[in-house]
């Protein structure tokens, strides 16, 4: 299934817990060297899909190849080729940052493979801006530092494909932006990233392609721009100087929604340049003072998600996991 240009290909993945289908026939293709985001609320099936693709959980049905290997019959080769950063940190807080990385290097047998583990550890500490804190116990690290260390531990063995399962959950805005920058640097180096998130902004900023999961099904897929074009909701807001001009604008434009209190008139907008040009010509060709300000609003991923699923990304219930 997987070609040289795709890092992941999956077809018909299914998984149920106690009669409840958590993953319901997911088909997925992730091109190599890109960021693919699975966007959805809690309970959408994101984590279960990642666990299946990373061989941590067997699917009930379907097939997939990851990094060129079959997840059922070549699971060991898949694990050798990938890195996984889960929702919960794998950092041992009793160890220092350096010791955590060295432990991962030893588990990955880097020295046995002719690779210098200590050199790799030093490179990662520098890259993730942890050099000054390298010999402090991880228990003293901030949340953002622990998350950076967690990701660095995933990269010790040099995987070309990594799974990031909601990596910025619980981080403050600054730490989240720092992690985004690290992900961009990884992709620039040729690493493929499959990212799960319930943050719309995160998917919009990072992902080359986005899959919208709802109820275990992939209900839409495309670039952020392509998904935004799937739904109506574009609008233009005109601001007027007084209520008389609000009424005038509402009479002039079909479909207008006036708001006298806010001194605004909202018009539907299809996103085309021609429609905007016609509006500007109309506004300037008659009473040029009718509107004092014009603002264009286009659909965002929040609009897309509401339109496709009927609920916000924070809705849903946690995915059931075997105990």
N, C-alpha and C positions, 0 to 999 in steps of 0.2 A: 504493500500500500504506500509506504512513505517513500517519496522521491528525494533526490539530492537537494531539491529546493524547499522541501518541507520538513520541519523538525518533528511535527506531530500530525498524524492522521488517525481519526477515530470514526467508526461507523456503528450506529445502533447501540451505543452503550446503555445498559440498563442495570439498575440496582434497587432492590426493595428491602425494607426492614419491617418485619411483622405485618406484611400485607400492604404496607404503605410504600409506593414507588417514589423513591427520592430522585433517581435519574431515569428519565423516561424516553430513551431512544435518541441520545445526543450524537450528532454528527459534527465533526470538528476537524479543521485543517489549520495548522499554524505554520506559516512560511518561516524558513530559517532566517536568523538575524533580525527578527522583529519582536515587538511587544504585542501580545494578544491578551486582551482583558476580558474576563468573564464577569459581567456586571449583573448583580441581582441582590434581592433582599436576603435576610437570614432565612434558611430553609429552602432556597431556590435550587440547591444541588451543587453549588460551586465546590465546596470542600470535598464532597464525595467524588465528584468528577476528578479533582486533583489527586485524591487518594488512589483512584483506579488507575489513572495514567502513570502515576509514580510507583505502581506495583505494591502499594501498601494495603490494597483492598482488591479482592477479586470481583469482577463484574459478573452479574447473573447472565448477561447476554451481550453480544456485540464483540467487536474486535478493534484493536488499535496497535499502531506501531509508533514507538517513541525513539527518537535518535536512530532510526533505522531498524529497531529491534521489536519483535513481537512481545507484547506485555505478558502474554500467557506462557509462551514457550521459551522466551529468552529474557526472563525477568532479571537474572543476574547481570546480563549485559546492559539492560536498561539502567539498573541502579549504578553501574560503574560510569554511566555517561551523563547522569543528571545530578543536580543539587536541589534540595527541597528546604524551603524556609516556611514553617507552619505558622498558624495563628498564635501559637504559644511558644515563647522563646526556649531554645535548646541550651541556652547558656547555663553553665554550672557556676553559681554565684560564689561558691567556696574557692574557686580557682581565680587566678588573675586572667586578664584578657589574653596575655601571651600564652599562658598555660592552656586555656580553652582552645586556642588555635593550634597549639602544638599537639594537643590530644587528638584533634581532628586529622592532623597530618599523620600521626602515628596510626590511627584507624584506617586511613587511606593508603598506608604503606608507601608514602612518598619516597622515603630514603631507600627502601627495598627496591623501588623501581628506578633508582639512579637519579632521583630528583632531590635537591637539597631542601629538606623540610624547614630548617631554620631560616633560610633565605626567603622562602615563600611566606613564612609567618611575618618576617620583617616587612616585606613588600605590602602585605595586606594591612598591617597596623598603620603603615604610612598612608596607604590609599584611603583608608576609612577614617583617617584623622584620629587615631587612637594611640599614637606613639607615646605621648606624654602620660597616658593612663595605663600603658601596657602592663606594668608590674603592680598595679593595684587590683585588689579583689573585685570581681565583677559586681559584688553586692553594693559597692559604692558608686556604681555607674548610674547615670540618669537613664530614663526610659529610652531616649533617642540613642544614647551610646550603646545600650544593651542591644537595641535593634540593629545598629550598625555592626556590632560584634557578631550577632547572630547571622547576618548576611555574609560577613567575612568568613565565618566558619563554613558556610555552605560552599564558598568558592575556593577553599584550601586545595582541593583536588583538581581544580581547573575545569569544571564542567562547562560544556558549550550550550547547555540547556538547563534553565533553572525554573522551578515552580515557586512562586511567591504567593502564599495564601493569606490574603488580607494583611499585608506586611506593615501597614501604617495605622492599624486599629489602635486607638488609645494614645497615639502620639500627638504632641502639640503641633500647631501649624508650622513652626520653624523646623522641627525635626522631620515632619512629613516632607517638606520641600527639600531638605537635605537628602533624604532617601530617594526622592524622585530624581535628583541630580545623579546619584550613584547609579540608578537603573539606566538612565540615559547614557552614562559613560560605558556601562557594560555592553549595551546594545551597539554603541559605536565601535566596540572592540570585536563585534561579531557574535556576541552571546544572544541566544534566543530566550525570551522571558514569557512565561504564561503567568499572568497576574490575575488573582481574583480580588474583587473589591465591591463594596457597597457605596463607595464614594464616587459620585458622578464626576466631580472635578478631576479626580485621580485618573479615571478612565479617559476623560477628554484630553488631558494634558500628556499622558504617557503612551497611550495605545495607538499602534498602527491600524489595528482592527479590533472591533468590540463585538462580543457575543452577548446578547441579553438572555439570561436564564430566568425562567419563571415556572414554578411547579415542576422542576426537573426537565423542562423542555427548552430548547434553544428557539426562542420565538422571533428573533431577528439577528442579523449579523451584517457588519459592514464597517466602513470608517465612521468616525464621529459625524462628519459632514453628510455622508450617505444616510445615516440613521436620522439625522435631524430633518432631512428632506422627506422622510416617510410620513411626517405628521404635519397637519396645518397648525396654525397658531401664531404665525408671523403677524406683526401689527406695527403700525406707525402711530405715534402719539404726538399730536399737535398741541402746543400750549398757546393760549390766547391771552390778550391783555385784559379782557373783562368779559362778563357774562353775555353781553350782547354779541360779541364776536364769537363766543362759544356757540350760541344759537345759530349764528350765520353760517359757521363752518358745518354744523350738524345738518342744516338744510341743504348745503351745497353738495355734500358727499354722501351717496347711498351707502347704507350699512354703517354709518358713523354712530359711535356711542359717546354722547356728551357727558361730561362730569362738571357741572356748573361750580360745585364747591372747590374743585381742584383747578378749575379753569383749563380743562383739557378736553380734547376730542380724540377718541381712539378709532383708527381705521384698519380694516383687515388688509393684510399685505402678503403677497405670494412670494416675496423674496427676489423678484426680477428687477433688473435695472430699468427696463422699459416702464414698469408700473411706477417706480420712484420718479423717473423723469417726467411722466405725465402729471403726477401730483405736483411736482415742483413748478412745472409750466402753468398749471391751473392756479396755484397759489400766487405766483408772481405776475400772472397775466391780468388779473382783475384787481382785487384789493390786496396789495402786497403787505399790508399791515394786519391782515386778519389773524395770521399766526406769527407769534414771536419766536417760537422754538420748535424744532422737529427732532424726534428721537425714533430711531428704528430698533425694534425688538424682534429678534429671530428666535425660533424654538431652540431650547437647550436640551441636554440629555434628560433633565428632569421631566420636560414635556414629553419626550420620546417614551420614557419609562412609564409614565402615567397612561399614555395613549395605548401602549402595547400590553400592559398588565393590569391597569385599573387601580394600581396602588403604588405608594412610594417605595423606594429601595429599602427603607428601614422597616417595612412591614414584613410579615412572615413569621415562621416559627423555626427554631433551631433544627438542623438536620439530625435525625436519630443516628447514633453510632452504636455498633455492637459493644457490649460491655464484657 
